[in-house]
């Protein structure tokens, strides 16, 4: 438990802010540019876009 507290104190809140901002920019880009023309991103986001396209409407 002490080790966890020491690691938590070393974390910089600016890193969390930067990661949150990067995630929001990525989500905006995917939603505005990739999703409407059915281009798939790589990784987990691309897989979720693909599954959204092939899943029947009554299951979403």
C-alpha positions as CSV (number, residue, x, y, z in Angstrom):
1,X,0.0,0.0,0.0
2,X,2.9,2.4,0.8
3,X,4.4,1.7,-2.6
4,X,1.1,2.5,-4.3
5,X,0.9,5.8,-2.5
6,X,4.5,6.7,-3.5
7,X,3.8,5.9,-7.1
8,X,0.6,8.0,-7.0
9,X,2.5,11.0,-5.7
10,X,4.9,10.8,-8.6
11,X,2.2,11.0,-11.3
12,X,1.8,14.4,-12.9
13,X,-1.8,15.6,-13.4
14,X,-0.7,17.3,-16.6
15,X,-0.1,13.9,-18.2
16,X,-3.7,12.9,-17.4
17,X,-4.9,16.2,-18.9
18,X,-2.8,15.7,-22.0
19,X,-4.1,12.1,-22.5
20,X,-7.7,13.2,-22.0
21,X,-7.3,16.0,-24.6
22,X,-5.6,13.6,-27.1
23,X,-8.5,11.1,-26.6
24,X,-11.0,13.8,-27.3
25,X,-9.2,15.0,-30.4
26,X,-9.0,11.4,-31.7
27,X,-12.7,10.8,-31.0
28,X,-13.6,14.0,-32.8
29,X,-11.5,13.0,-35.9
30,X,-12.9,9.5,-36.0
31,X,-16.5,10.7,-35.7
32,X,-16.2,13.6,-38.2
33,X,-13.9,12.2,-40.8
34,X,-13.6,8.4,-40.7
35,X,-17.0,7.1,-39.6
36,X,-19.2,8.8,-42.2
37,X,-17.3,7.4,-45.1
38,X,-16.8,4.0,-43.5
39,X,-13.0,4.1,-43.2
40,X,-11.7,2.1,-40.3
41,X,-9.1,3.3,-37.9
42,X,-6.6,0.7,-36.6
43,X,-6.7,-1.0,-33.3
44,X,-9.6,-1.1,-30.8
45,X,-11.3,1.9,-32.3
46,X,-11.3,0.4,-35.8
47,X,-12.6,-2.9,-34.5
48,X,-15.5,-1.1,-32.7
49,X,-16.3,0.8,-35.9
50,X,-16.3,-2.5,-37.9
51,X,-18.5,-4.2,-35.3
52,X,-20.9,-1.2,-35.4
53,X,-21.3,-1.7,-39.1
54,X,-21.9,-5.4,-39.1
55,X,-24.1,-5.7,-36.0
56,X,-27.8,-5.8,-36.7
57,X,-29.7,-2.6,-35.6
58,X,-31.9,-4.4,-33.1
59,X,-28.8,-5.5,-31.1
60,X,-27.3,-2.0,-30.7
